[in-house]
């Protein structure tokens, strides 16, 4: 049997992820002028609360250079603020501003609707199975 790229599971996963990500990206880009990494940083702060850029890198699997650029862009847009630690001046904690929280809530509602839209071709059981299998694959790959 020869190798068939379109049937290679990592390829399929990447293609699916890129397709759905690119589609949703249009919403946050057009509405808020955000890039993908900015959206991901904003969502980690919105979902988990204040944290360091390093923590975001770990949770989101994003390189620190990309997170740093996204943090600067979100700060310019006044969606997040940095607070320097009193104990260690090298450490900065990031948090959403009230404006950032409003943007997060709007995008969260849009993300929830988008998920309903893309999963509408699947049964609730299939959605649950897909979610479970993806989590299992992610855990097994690490």
N, CA, C and O atoms as CSV, one atom per row, in Angstrom:
chain,resi,resn,atom,element,x,y,z
A,1,UNK,N,N,0.847,-1.183,0.000
A,1,UNK,CA,C,0.000,0.000,0.000
A,1,UNK,C,C,0.889,1.242,0.000
A,1,UNK,O,O,1.835,1.333,0.782
A,2,UNK,N,N,0.590,2.174,-0.858
A,2,UNK,CA,C,1.389,3.393,-0.922
A,2,UNK,C,C,0.783,4.465,-0.010
A,2,UNK,O,O,-0.396,4.428,0.342
A,3,UNK,N,N,1.622,5.397,0.346
A,3,UNK,CA,C,1.217,6.503,1.209
A,3,UNK,C,C,0.262,7.428,0.450
A,3,UNK,O,O,0.551,7.840,-0.674
A,4,UNK,N,N,-0.869,7.749,1.068
A,4,UNK,CA,C,-1.866,8.633,0.455
A,4,UNK,C,C,-2.030,9.849,1.371
A,4,UNK,O,O,-2.691,9.778,2.406
A,5,UNK,N,N,-1.423,10.947,0.974
A,5,UNK,CA,C,-1.419,12.144,1.813
A,5,UNK,C,C,-2.814,12.574,2.261
A,5,UNK,O,O,-2.994,12.833,3.451
A,6,UNK,N,N,-3.811,12.665,1.381
A,6,UNK,CA,C,-5.132,13.114,1.825
A,6,UNK,C,C,-5.792,12.198,2.867
A,6,UNK,O,O,-6.773,12.591,3.500
A,7,UNK,N,N,-5.262,10.984,3.048
A,7,UNK,CA,C,-5.804,10.069,4.055
A,7,UNK,C,C,-4.947,10.021,5.323
A,7,UNK,O,O,-5.321,9.364,6.294
A,8,UNK,N,N,-3.812,10.705,5.322
A,8,UNK,CA,C,-2.901,10.740,6.467
A,8,UNK,C,C,-3.559,11.558,7.577
A,8,UNK,O,O,-3.840,12.741,7.387
A,9,UNK,N,N,-3.804,10.946,8.720
A,9,UNK,CA,C,-4.583,11.576,9.781
A,9,UNK,C,C,-4.038,12.945,10.216
A,9,UNK,O,O,-4.826,13.883,10.331
A,10,UNK,N,N,-2.738,13.105,10.461
A,10,UNK,CA,C,-2.254,14.445,10.815
A,10,UNK,C,C,-2.556,15.484,9.728
A,10,UNK,O,O,-2.853,16.639,10.033
A,11,UNK,N,N,-2.480,15.075,8.488
A,11,UNK,CA,C,-2.809,15.972,7.377
A,11,UNK,C,C,-4.292,16.358,7.427
A,11,UNK,O,O,-4.636,17.532,7.293
A,12,UNK,N,N,-5.160,15.373,7.619
A,12,UNK,CA,C,-6.601,15.635,7.699
A,12,UNK,C,C,-6.940,16.560,8.870
A,12,UNK,O,O,-7.746,17.481,8.735
A,13,UNK,N,N,-6.314,16.299,10.020
A,13,UNK,CA,C,-6.555,17.145,11.188
A,13,UNK,C,C,-6.130,18.583,10.919
A,13,UNK,O,O,-6.842,19.527,11.261
A,14,UNK,N,N,-4.966,18.739,10.305
A,14,UNK,CA,C,-4.472,20.076,9.996
A,14,UNK,C,C,-5.381,20.780,8.990
A,14,UNK,O,O,-5.703,21.957,9.156
A,15,UNK,N,N,-5.788,20.068,7.960
A,15,UNK,CA,C,-6.664,20.664,6.944
A,15,UNK,C,C,-7.989,21.117,7.563
A,15,UNK,O,O,-8.480,22.207,7.271
A,16,UNK,N,N,-8.555,20.274,8.413
A,16,UNK,CA,C,-9.821,20.625,9.066
A,16,UNK,C,C,-9.630,21.827,9.989
A,16,UNK,O,O,-10.442,22.752,9.991
A,17,UNK,N,N,-8.554,21.806,10.771
A,17,UNK,CA,C,-8.287,22.914,11.693
A,17,UNK,C,C,-8.088,24.221,10.931
A,17,UNK,O,O,-8.626,25.257,11.322
A,18,UNK,N,N,-7.329,24.176,9.863
A,18,UNK,CA,C,-7.089,25.385,9.068
A,18,UNK,C,C,-8.381,25.902,8.442
A,18,UNK,O,O,-8.627,27.109,8.427
A,19,UNK,N,N,-9.192,25.006,7.933
A,19,UNK,CA,C,-10.440,25.421,7.278
A,19,UNK,C,C,-11.381,26.111,8.261
A,19,UNK,O,O,-11.900,27.188,7.968
A,20,UNK,N,N,-11.603,25.507,9.414
A,20,UNK,CA,C,-12.537,26.108,10.366
A,20,UNK,C,C,-11.939,27.354,11.009
A,20,UNK,O,O,-12.659,28.315,11.284
A,21,UNK,N,N,-10.643,27.347,11.249
A,21,UNK,CA,C,-9.991,28.511,11.837
A,21,UNK,C,C,-10.020,29.696,10.879
A,21,UNK,O,O,-10.310,30.822,11.285
A,22,UNK,N,N,-9.724,29.445,9.628
A,22,UNK,CA,C,-9.711,30.499,8.605
A,22,UNK,C,C,-11.114,31.100,8.442
A,22,UNK,O,O,-11.259,32.311,8.277
A,23,UNK,N,N,-12.122,30.262,8.488
A,23,UNK,CA,C,-13.495,30.726,8.340
A,23,UNK,C,C,-13.884,31.644,9.502
A,23,UNK,O,O,-14.431,32.723,9.276
A,24,UNK,N,N,-13.608,31.227,10.739
A,24,UNK,CA,C,-13.954,32.039,11.908
A,24,UNK,C,C,-13.080,33.288,11.989
A,24,UNK,O,O,-13.512,34.323,12.498
A,25,UNK,N,N,-11.861,33.190,11.491
A,25,UNK,CA,C,-10.933,34.315,11.521
A,25,UNK,C,C,-11.523,35.547,10.831
A,25,UNK,O,O,-11.262,36.680,11.236
A,26,UNK,N,N,-12.307,35.317,9.803
A,26,UNK,CA,C,-12.941,36.433,9.106
A,26,UNK,C,C,-13.781,37.287,10.034
A,26,UNK,O,O,-13.825,38.508,9.884
A,27,UNK,N,N,-14.451,36.659,10.995
A,27,UNK,CA,C,-15.309,37.404,11.916
A,27,UNK,C,C,-14.489,38.328,12.811
A,27,UNK,O,O,-14.731,39.534,12.848
A,28,UNK,N,N,-13.509,37.757,13.540
A,28,UNK,CA,C,-12.775,38.612,14.478
A,28,UNK,C,C,-11.835,39.574,13.764
A,28,UNK,O,O,-11.534,40.641,14.299
A,29,UNK,N,N,-11.372,39.230,12.589
A,29,UNK,CA,C,-10.516,40.148,11.824
A,29,UNK,C,C,-11.341,41.339,11.333
A,29,UNK,O,O,-10.938,42.491,11.499
A,30,UNK,N,N,-12.494,41.056,10.729
A,30,UNK,CA,C,-13.324,42.132,10.186
A,30,UNK,C,C,-13.923,43.013,11.278
A,30,UNK,O,O,-14.023,44.229,11.116
A,31,UNK,N,N,-14.316,42.403,12.377
A,31,UNK,CA,C,-14.990,43.155,13.434
A,31,UNK,C,C,-14.020,43.916,14.338
A,31,UNK,O,O,-14.313,45.036,14.757
A,32,UNK,N,N,-12.860,43.311,14.643
A,32,UNK,CA,C,-11.939,43.906,15.612
A,32,UNK,C,C,-10.512,44.086,15.101
A,32,UNK,O,O,-9.646,44.538,15.849
A,33,UNK,N,N,-10.257,43.747,13.857
A,33,UNK,CA,C,-8.913,43.904,13.309
A,33,UNK,C,C,-7.880,43.013,13.966
A,33,UNK,O,O,-6.703,43.365,14.030
A,34,UNK,N,N,-8.309,41.864,14.453
A,34,UNK,CA,C,-7.406,40.950,15.162
A,34,UNK,C,C,-6.841,39.880,14.254
A,34,UNK,O,O,-7.479,39.431,13.303
A,35,UNK,N,N,-5.624,39.487,14.579
A,35,UNK,CA,C,-5.004,38.328,13.949
A,35,UNK,C,C,-5.284,37.101,14.813
A,35,UNK,O,O,-5.751,37.232,15.944
A,36,UNK,N,N,-5.002,35.920,14.290
A,36,UNK,CA,C,-5.306,34.668,14.994
A,36,UNK,C,C,-4.650,34.594,16.376
A,36,UNK,O,O,-5.300,34.211,17.349
A,37,UNK,N,N,-3.376,34.955,16.465
A,37,UNK,CA,C,-2.696,34.862,17.760
A,37,UNK,C,C,-3.289,35.846,18.757
A,37,UNK,O,O,-3.385,35.537,19.945
A,38,UNK,N,N,-3.684,37.019,18.297
A,38,UNK,CA,C,-4.327,37.984,19.193
A,38,UNK,C,C,-5.631,37.410,19.740
A,38,UNK,O,O,-5.922,37.535,20.930
A,39,UNK,N,N,-6.413,36.782,18.865
A,39,UNK,CA,C,-7.669,36.162,19.295
A,39,UNK,C,C,-7.390,35.088,20.347
A,39,UNK,O,O,-8.092,35.004,21.354
A,40,UNK,N,N,-6.376,34.278,20.112
A,40,UNK,CA,C,-6.062,33.193,21.044
A,40,UNK,C,C,-5.603,33.733,22.399
A,40,UNK,O,O,-5.994,33.201,23.438
A,41,UNK,N,N,-4.783,34.777,22.401
A,41,UNK,CA,C,-4.339,35.387,23.660
A,41,UNK,C,C,-5.539,35.983,24.389
A,41,UNK,O,O,-5.710,35.759,25.588
A,42,UNK,N,N,-6.363,36.733,23.683
A,42,UNK,CA,C,-7.550,37.339,24.279
A,42,UNK,C,C,-8.441,36.268,24.908
A,42,UNK,O,O,-8.946,36.446,26.016
A,43,UNK,N,N,-8.631,35.160,24.198
A,43,UNK,CA,C,-9.503,34.103,24.712
A,43,UNK,C,C,-8.914,33.387,25.918
A,43,UNK,O,O,-9.657,32.992,26.817
A,44,UNK,N,N,-7.618,33.212,25.959
A,44,UNK,CA,C,-7.024,32.592,27.142
A,44,UNK,C,C,-7.201,33.495,28.362
A,44,UNK,O,O,-7.506,33.008,29.451
A,45,UNK,N,N,-7.018,34.781,28.195
A,45,UNK,CA,C,-7.240,35.701,29.312
A,45,UNK,C,C,-8.719,35.766,29.681
A,45,UNK,O,O,-9.056,35.831,30.863
A,46,UNK,N,N,-9.594,35.749,28.698
A,46,UNK,CA,C,-11.030,35.791,28.963
A,46,UNK,C,C,-11.539,34.537,29.650
A,46,UNK,O,O,-12.406,34.608,30.521
A,47,UNK,N,N,-11.007,33.402,29.265
A,47,UNK,CA,C,-11.467,32.123,29.830
A,47,UNK,C,C,-10.824,31.797,31.176
A,47,UNK,O,O,-11.485,31.251,32.059
A,48,UNK,N,N,-9.543,32.126,31.341
A,48,UNK,CA,C,-8.799,31.691,32.527
A,48,UNK,C,C,-8.423,32.814,33.479
A,48,UNK,O,O,-7.921,32.548,34.571
A,49,UNK,N,N,-8.654,34.060,33.093
A,49,UNK,CA,C,-8.292,35.170,33.968
A,49,UNK,C,C,-6.851,35.600,33.773
A,49,UNK,O,O,-6.160,35.127,32.871
A,50,UNK,N,N,-6.414,36.498,34.629
A,50,UNK,CA,C,-5.079,37.059,34.436
A,50,UNK,C,C,-3.994,36.001,34.582
A,50,UNK,O,O,-4.108,35.060,35.367
A,51,UNK,N,N,-2.945,36.192,33.799
A,51,UNK,CA,C,-1.808,35.266,33.814
A,51,UNK,C,C,-0.638,35.914,33.093
A,51,UNK,O,O,-0.772,36.984,32.500
A,52,UNK,N,N,0.502,35.255,33.152
A,52,UNK,CA,C,1.688,35.755,32.460
A,52,UNK,C,C,1.661,35.324,30.997
A,52,UNK,O,O,0.929,34.413,30.611
A,53,UNK,N,N,2.471,35.995,30.203
A,53,UNK,CA,C,2.604,35.617,28.793
A,53,UNK,C,C,3.168,34.205,28.684
A,53,UNK,O,O,2.772,33.443,27.802
A,54,UNK,N,N,4.085,33.855,29.573
A,54,UNK,CA,C,4.657,32.506,29.559
A,54,UNK,C,C,3.606,31.435,29.783
A,54,UNK,O,O,3.651,30.372,29.162
A,55,UNK,N,N,2.672,31.710,30.657
A,55,UNK,CA,C,1.582,30.755,30.919
A,55,UNK,C,C,0.712,30.596,29.672
A,55,UNK,O,O,0.293,29.486,29.343
A,56,UNK,N,N,0.443,31.697,28.982
A,56,UNK,CA,C,-0.333,31.626,27.739
A,56,UNK,C,C,0.413,30.781,26.716
A,56,UNK,O,O,-0.190,29.954,26.032
A,57,UNK,N,N,1.724,30.985,26.610
A,57,UNK,CA,C,2.537,30.182,25.675
A,57,UNK,C,C,2.336,28.700,25.939
A,57,UNK,O,O,2.138,27.919,25.008
A,58,UNK,N,N,2.386,28.311,27.206
A,58,UNK,CA,C,2.235,26.903,27.568
A,58,UNK,C,C,0.847,26.362,27.302
A,58,UNK,O,O,0.696,25.279,26.738
A,59,UNK,N,N,-0.163,27.104,27.702
A,59,UNK,CA,C,-1.542,26.639,27.522
A,59,UNK,C,C,-1.945,26.570,26.057
A,59,UNK,O,O,-2.623,25.633,25.635
A,60,UNK,N,N,-1.523,27.571,25.278
A,60,UNK,CA,C,-1.978,27.683,23.889
A,60,UNK,C,C,-1.006,27.085,22.883
A,60,UNK,O,O,-1.299,27.036,21.688
A,61,UNK,N,N,0.144,26.630,23.357
A,61,UNK,CA,C,1.183,26.097,22.457
A,61,UNK,C,C,1.554,27.109,21.370
A,61,UNK,O,O,1.591,26.787,20.182
A,62,UNK,N,N,1.823,28.327,21.807
A,62,UNK,CA,C,2.222,29.404,20.896
A,62,UNK,C,C,3.621,29.860,21.303
A,62,UNK,O,O,3.908,29.994,22.493
A,63,UNK,N,N,4.488,30.099,20.328
A,63,UNK,CA,C,5.846,30.565,20.600
A,63,UNK,C,C,5.804,31.933,21.284
A,63,UNK,O,O,4.938,32.759,20.993
A,64,UNK,N,N,6.748,32.158,22.194
A,64,UNK,CA,C,6.748,33.390,22.987
A,64,UNK,C,C,6.853,34.660,22.141
A,64,UNK,O,O,6.315,35.698,22.525
A,65,UNK,N,N,7.535,34.593,21.002
A,65,UNK,CA,C,7.637,35.767,20.133
A,65,UNK,C,C,6.268,36.163,19.594
A,65,UNK,O,O,5.931,37.346,19.552
A,66,UNK,N,N,5.486,35.178,19.186
A,66,UNK,CA,C,4.141,35.461,18.664
A,66,UNK,C,C,3.231,35.998,19.766
A,66,UNK,O,O,2.440,36.912,19.533
A,67,UNK,N,N,3.346,35.427,20.967
A,67,UNK,CA,C,2.531,35.908,22.087
A,67,UNK,C,C,2.911,37.349,22.414
A,67,UNK,O,O,2.040,38.184,22.654
A,68,UNK,N,N,4.197,37.636,22.423
A,68,UNK,CA,C,4.668,38.987,22.723
A,68,UNK,C,C,4.106,40.008,21.733
A,68,UNK,O,O,3.664,41.085,22.133
A,69,UNK,N,N,4.124,39.671,20.453
A,69,UNK,CA,C,3.559,40.568,19.430
A,69,UNK,C,C,2.056,40.750,19.627
A,69,UNK,O,O,1.534,41.858,19.502
A,70,UNK,N,N,1.368,39.655,19.935
A,70,UNK,CA,C,-0.082,39.727,20.147
A,70,UNK,C,C,-0.405,40.577,21.370
A,70,UNK,O,O,-1.348,41.368,21.349
A,71,UNK,N,N,0.373,40.416,22.430
A,71,UNK,CA,C,0.162,41.205,23.646
A,71,UNK,C,C,0.323,42.691,23.334
A,71,UNK,O,O,-0.497,43.506,23.756
A,72,UNK,N,N,1.363,43.042,22.603
A,72,UNK,CA,C,1.568,44.449,22.229
A,72,UNK,C,C,0.379,44.978,21.411
A,72,UNK,O,O,-0.114,46.077,21.663
A,73,UNK,N,N,-0.068,44.195,20.446
A,73,UNK,CA,C,-1.190,44.625,19.602
A,73,UNK,C,C,-2.468,44.799,20.424
A,73,UNK,O,O,-3.203,45.766,20.227
A,74,UNK,N,N,-2.733,43.872,21.338
A,74,UNK,CA,C,-3.932,43.965,22.171
A,74,UNK,C,C,-3.833,45.131,23.149
A,74,UNK,O,O,-4.839,45.752,23.495
A,75,UNK,N,N,-2.622,45.418,23.585
A,75,UNK,CA,C,-2.411,46.556,24.477
A,75,UNK,C,C,-2.665,47.872,23.725
A,75,UNK,O,O,-3.288,48.785,24.267
A,76,UNK,N,N,-2.192,47.967,22.502
A,76,UNK,CA,C,-2.429,49.156,21.675
A,76,UNK,C,C,-3.932,49.359,21.460
A,76,UNK,O,O,-4.419,50.490,21.453
A,77,UNK,N,N,-4.658,48.257,21.287
A,77,UNK,CA,C,-6.116,48.333,21.096
A,77,UNK,C,C,-6.852,48.559,22.416
A,77,UNK,O,O,-8.073,48.718,22.439
A,78,UNK,N,N,-6.095,48.572,23.510
A,78,UNK,CA,C,-6.626,48.758,24.871
A,78,UNK,C,C,-7.537,47.615,25.313
A,78,UNK,O,O,-8.506,47.821,26.043
A,79,UNK,N,N,-7.209,46.413,24.858
A,79,UNK,CA,C,-7.969,45.231,25.251
A,79,UNK,C,C,-7.326,44.510,26.431
A,79,UNK,O,O,-7.975,43.693,27.085
A,80,UNK,N,N,-6.062,44.802,26.707
A,80,UNK,CA,C,-5.420,44.193,27.868
A,80,UNK,C,C,-4.490,45.186,28.528
A,80,UNK,O,O,-4.082,46.186,27.938
A,81,UNK,N,N,-4.167,44.873,29.787
A,81,UNK,CA,C,-3.215,45.685,30.543
A,81,UNK,C,C,-2.155,44.767,31.141
A,81,UNK,O,O,-2.396,43.588,31.397
A,82,UNK,N,N,-0.991,45.339,31.352
A,82,UNK,CA,C,0.115,44.615,31.980
A,82,UNK,C,C,0.318,45.192,33.381
A,82,UNK,O,O,0.229,46.402,33.588
A,83,UNK,N,N,0.591,44.311,34.328
A,83,UNK,CA,C,0.911,44.736,35.682
A,83,UNK,C,C,2.218,44.067,36.073
A,83,UNK,O,O,2.344,42.844,36.007
A,84,UNK,N,N,3.188,44.873,36.479
A,84,UNK,CA,C,4.485,44.337,36.893
A,84,UNK,C,C,4.382,43.830,38.322
A,84,UNK,O,O,3.807,44.493,39.185
A,85,UNK,N,N,4.939,42.658,38.567
A,85,UNK,CA,C,4.922,42.042,39.890
A,85,UNK,C,C,5.761,42.863,40.870
A,85,UNK,O,O,6.872,43.282,40.547
A,86,UNK,N,N,5.225,43.085,42.058
A,86,UNK,CA,C,5.972,43.797,43.097
A,86,UNK,C,C,7.115,42.931,43.627
A,86,UNK,O,O,8.138,43.462,44.061
A,87,UNK,N,N,6.956,41.605,43.597
A,87,UNK,CA,C,7.980,40.690,44.097
A,87,UNK,C,C,9.116,40.491,43.102
A,87,UNK,O,O,10.273,40.349,43.498
A,88,UNK,N,N,8.796,40.480,41.826
A,88,UNK,CA,C,9.802,40.236,40.786
A,88,UNK,C,C,9.478,41.134,39.599
A,88,UNK,O,O,8.566,40.847,38.824
A,89,UNK,N,N,10.224,42.212,39.463
A,89,UNK,CA,C,9.933,43.216,38.436
A,89,UNK,C,C,10.089,42.688,37.019
A,89,UNK,O,O,9.698,43.362,36.066
A,90,UNK,N,N,10.651,41.496,36.862
A,90,UNK,CA,C,10.773,40.888,35.530
A,90,UNK,C,C,9.476,40.226,35.086
A,90,UNK,O,O,9.309,39.919,33.906
A,91,UNK,N,N,8.562,40.005,36.017
A,91,UNK,CA,C,7.316,39.285,35.739
A,91,UNK,C,C,6.169,40.274,35.544
A,91,UNK,O,O,5.952,41.170,36.359
A,92,UNK,N,N,5.445,40.088,34.447
A,92,UNK,CA,C,4.262,40.896,34.170
A,92,UNK,C,C,3.035,39.991,34.102
A,92,UNK,O,O,3.058,38.923,33.489
A,93,UNK,N,N,1.979,40.443,34.739
A,93,UNK,CA,C,0.703,39.738,34.662
A,93,UNK,C,C,-0.168,40.473,33.651
A,93,UNK,O,O,-0.230,41.702,33.636
A,94,UNK,N,N,-0.830,39.701,32.817
A,94,UNK,CA,C,-1.710,40.255,31.791
A,94,UNK,C,C,-3.158,40.036,32.199
A,94,UNK,O,O,-3.503,38.999,32.766
A,95,UNK,N,N,-3.996,41.011,31.911
A,95,UNK,CA,C,-5.432,40.888,32.198
A,95,UNK,C,C,-6.207,41.709,31.176
A,95,UNK,O,O,-5.697,42.688,30.631
A,96,UNK,N,N,-7.427,41.303,30.928
A,96,UNK,CA,C,-8.281,42.059,30.013
A,96,UNK,C,C,-8.761,43.342,30.684
A,96,UNK,O,O,-9.051,43.362,31.881
A,97,UNK,N,N,-8.837,44.387,29.911
A,97,UNK,CA,C,-9.448,45.639,30.363
A,97,UNK,C,C,-10.968,45.485,30.225
A,97,UNK,O,O,-11.433,44.508,29.638
A,98,UNK,N,N,-11.744,46.432,30.756
A,98,UNK,CA,C,-13.196,46.356,30.523
A,98,UNK,C,C,-13.537,46.284,29.029
A,98,UNK,O,O,-14.450,45.558,28.635
A,99,UNK,N,N,-12.811,47.030,28.207
A,99,UNK,CA,C,-13.033,46.973,26.759
A,99,UNK,C,C,-12.701,45.582,26.219
A,99,UNK,O,O,-13.431,45.044,25.387
A,100,UNK,N,N,-11.609,45.010,26.691
A,100,UNK,CA,C,-11.221,43.659,26.282
A,100,UNK,C,C,-12.243,42.622,26.714
A,100,UNK,O,O,-12.498,41.657,25.993
A,101,UNK,N,N,-12.826,42.818,27.885
A,101,UNK,CA,C,-13.860,41.893,28.362
A,101,UNK,C,C,-15.105,41.966,27.483
A,101,UNK,O,O,-15.739,40.946,27.213
A,102,UNK,N,N,-15.452,43.166,27.039
A,102,UNK,CA,C,-16.613,43.310,26.134
A,102,UNK,C,C,-16.346,42.604,24.804
A,102,UNK,O,O,-17.210,41.904,24.276
A,103,UNK,N,N,-15.140,42.799,24.273
A,103,UNK,CA,C,-14.770,42.139,23.018
A,103,UNK,C,C,-14.791,40.628,23.210
A,103,UNK,O,O,-15.289,39.897,22.354
A,104,UNK,N,N,-14.250,40.160,24.335
A,104,UNK,CA,C,-14.247,38.726,24.623
A,104,UNK,C,C,-15.669,38.173,24.647
A,104,UNK,O,O,-15.937,37.137,24.039
A,105,UNK,N,N,-16.577,38.845,25.337
A,105,UNK,CA,C,-17.962,38.353,25.421
A,105,UNK,C,C,-18.612,38.301,24.041
A,105,UNK,O,O,-19.326,37.350,23.724
A,106,UNK,N,N,-18.365,39.318,23.225
A,106,UNK,CA,C,-18.917,39.323,21.870
A,106,UNK,C,C,-18.349,38.168,21.052
A,106,UNK,O,O,-19.090,37.441,20.391
A,107,UNK,N,N,-17.036,38.004,21.103
A,107,UNK,CA,C,-16.405,36.930,20.331
A,107,UNK,C,C,-16.749,35.552,20.885
A,107,UNK,O,O,-16.839,34.581,20.133
A,108,UNK,N,N,-16.939,35.466,22.189
A,108,UNK,CA,C,-17.333,34.187,22.790
A,108,UNK,C,C,-18.704,33.763,22.255
A,108,UNK,O,O,-18.902,32.601,21.900
A,109,UNK,N,N,-19.638,34.698,22.200
A,109,UNK,CA,C,-20.969,34.388,21.655
A,109,UNK,C,C,-20.854,33.989,20.186
A,109,UNK,O,O,-21.515,33.050,19.743
A,110,UNK,N,N,-20.021,34.698,19.434
A,110,UNK,CA,C,-19.823,34.364,18.015
A,110,UNK,C,C,-19.173,32.993,17.869
A,110,UNK,O,O,-19.531,32.229,16.972
A,111,UNK,N,N,-18.219,32.678,18.744
A,111,UNK,CA,C,-17.537,31.376,18.689
A,111,UNK,C,C,-18.511,30.243,19.000
A,111,UNK,O,O,-18.478,29.192,18.360
A,112,UNK,N,N,-19.374,30.467,19.984
A,112,UNK,CA,C,-20.360,29.439,20.328
A,112,UNK,C,C,-21.312,29.189,19.156
A,112,UNK,O,O,-21.644,28.045,18.848
A,113,UNK,N,N,-21.745,30.268,18.509
A,113,UNK,CA,C,-22.626,30.115,17.346
A,113,UNK,C,C,-21.883,29.434,16.200
A,113,UNK,O,O,-22.440,28.579,15.512
A,114,UNK,N,N,-20.629,29.816,16.000
A,114,UNK,CA,C,-19.837,29.218,14.928
A,114,UNK,C,C,-19.678,27.713,15.162
A,114,UNK,O,O,-19.780,26.920,14.227
A,115,UNK,N,N,-19.429,27.331,16.410
A,115,UNK,CA,C,-19.313,25.899,16.712
A,115,UNK,C,C,-20.620,25.175,16.408
A,115,UNK,O,O,-20.604,24.078,15.851
A,116,UNK,N,N,-21.743,25.773,16.767
A,116,UNK,CA,C,-23.040,25.157,16.444
A,116,UNK,C,C,-23.198,25.014,14.936
A,116,UNK,O,O,-23.692,23.996,14.450
A,117,UNK,N,N,-22.776,26.034,14.202
A,117,UNK,CA,C,-22.897,25.995,12.739
A,117,UNK,C,C,-22.053,24.880,12.127
A,117,UNK,O,O,-22.543,24.111,11.300
A,118,UNK,N,N,-20.779,24.792,12.533
A,118,UNK,CA,C,-19.908,23.797,11.891
A,118,UNK,C,C,-20.219,22.373,12.328
A,118,UNK,O,O,-19.915,21.421,11.609
A,119,UNK,N,N,-20.821,22.221,13.499
A,119,UNK,CA,C,-21.153,20.869,13.951
A,119,UNK,C,C,-22.576,20.465,13.577
A,119,UNK,O,O,-23.018,19.367,13.914
A,120,UNK,N,N,-23.287,21.336,12.891
A,120,UNK,CA,C,-24.674,21.024,12.528
A,120,UNK,C,C,-24.769,19.833,11.575
A,120,UNK,O,O,-25.835,19.228,11.451
A,121,UNK,N,N,-23.686,19.492,10.910
A,121,UNK,CA,C,-23.687,18.339,9.997
A,121,UNK,C,C,-23.465,17.028,10.750
A,121,UNK,O,O,-23.504,15.950,10.156
A,122,UNK,N,N,-23.231,17.127,12.062
A,122,UNK,CA,C,-22.988,15.944,12.892
A,122,UNK,C,C,-24.120,15.779,13.898
A,122,UNK,O,O,-24.780,16.747,14.274
A,123,UNK,N,N,-24.330,14.557,14.320
A,123,UNK,CA,C,-25.301,14.304,15.387
A,123,UNK,C,C,-24.653,14.692,16.723
A,123,UNK,O,O,-23.429,14.793,16.802
A,124,UNK,N,N,-25.454,14.909,17.770
A,124,UNK,CA,C,-24.875,15.198,19.085
A,124,UNK,C,C,-23.904,14.103,19.546
A,124,UNK,O,O,-22.888,14.401,20.174
A,125,UNK,N,N,-24.208,12.861,19.240
A,125,UNK,CA,C,-23.310,11.757,19.598
A,125,UNK,C,C,-21.996,11.862,18.842
A,125,UNK,O,O,-20.929,11.631,19.410
A,126,UNK,N,N,-22.068,12.210,17.563
A,126,UNK,CA,C,-20.842,12.365,16.768
A,126,UNK,C,C,-19.994,13.528,17.284
A,126,UNK,O,O,-18.769,13.426,17.341
A,127,UNK,N,N,-20.641,14.630,17.658
A,127,UNK,CA,C,-19.907,15.780,18.199
A,127,UNK,C,C,-19.194,15.370,19.482
A,127,UNK,O,O,-18.018,15.680,19.670
A,128,UNK,N,N,-19.898,14.681,20.351
A,128,UNK,CA,C,-19.307,14.218,21.606
A,128,UNK,C,C,-18.150,13.255,21.350
A,128,UNK,O,O,-17.103,13.354,21.991
A,129,UNK,N,N,-18.338,12.334,20.422
A,129,UNK,CA,C,-17.278,11.374,20.078
A,129,UNK,C,C,-16.070,12.078,19.473
A,129,UNK,O,O,-14.929,11.770,19.819
A,130,UNK,N,N,-16.317,13.014,18.579
A,130,UNK,CA,C,-15.223,13.756,17.952
A,130,UNK,C,C,-14.423,14.511,19.005
A,130,UNK,O,O,-13.193,14.466,19.006
A,131,UNK,N,N,-15.114,15.198,19.894
A,131,UNK,CA,C,-14.442,15.952,20.960
A,131,UNK,C,C,-13.596,15.010,21.821
A,131,UNK,O,O,-12.448,15.315,22.144
A,132,UNK,N,N,-14.163,13.887,22.181
A,132,UNK,CA,C,-13.460,12.900,23.001
A,132,UNK,C,C,-12.232,12.339,22.284
A,132,UNK,O,O,-11.163,12.208,22.881
A,133,UNK,N,N,-12.390,12.012,21.008
A,133,UNK,CA,C,-11.267,11.461,20.241
A,133,UNK,C,C,-10.153,12.485,20.058
A,133,UNK,O,O,-8.974,12.142,20.149
A,134,UNK,N,N,-10.516,13.734,19.803
A,134,UNK,CA,C,-9.493,14.774,19.640
A,134,UNK,C,C,-8.718,14.987,20.935
A,134,UNK,O,O,-7.498,15.147,20.911
A,135,UNK,N,N,-9.419,14.989,22.059
A,135,UNK,CA,C,-8.738,15.121,23.349
A,135,UNK,C,C,-7.804,13.943,23.602
A,135,UNK,O,O,-6.699,14.113,24.118
A,136,UNK,N,N,-8.253,12.760,23.237
A,136,UNK,CA,C,-7.430,11.561,23.397
A,136,UNK,C,C,-6.184,11.630,22.509
A,136,UNK,O,O,-5.086,11.292,22.951
A,137,UNK,N,N,-6.352,12.063,21.270
A,137,UNK,CA,C,-5.210,12.208,20.358
A,137,UNK,C,C,-4.222,13.251,20.871
A,137,UNK,O,O,-3.010,13.047,20.820
A,138,UNK,N,N,-4.748,14.364,21.363
A,138,UNK,CA,C,-3.873,15.416,21.889
A,138,UNK,C,C,-3.068,14.906,23.081
A,138,UNK,O,O,-1.866,15.152,23.181
A,139,UNK,N,N,-3.735,14.203,23.971
A,139,UNK,CA,C,-3.059,13.661,25.153
A,139,UNK,C,C,-2.013,12.622,24.754
A,139,UNK,O,O,-0.924,12.584,25.326
A,140,UNK,N,N,-2.338,11.791,23.787
A,140,UNK,CA,C,-1.415,10.750,23.342
A,140,UNK,C,C,-0.223,11.276,22.573
A,140,UNK,O,O,0.833,10.644,22.550
A,141,UNK,N,N,-0.384,12.438,21.938
A,141,UNK,CA,C,0.707,13.000,21.133
A,141,UNK,C,C,1.763,13.672,21.997
A,141,UNK,O,O,2.904,13.833,21.564
A,142,UNK,N,N,1.405,14.060,23.193
A,142,UNK,CA,C,2.337,14.800,24.054
A,142,UNK,C,C,3.171,13.885,24.826
A,142,UNK,O,O,4.015,14.328,25.606
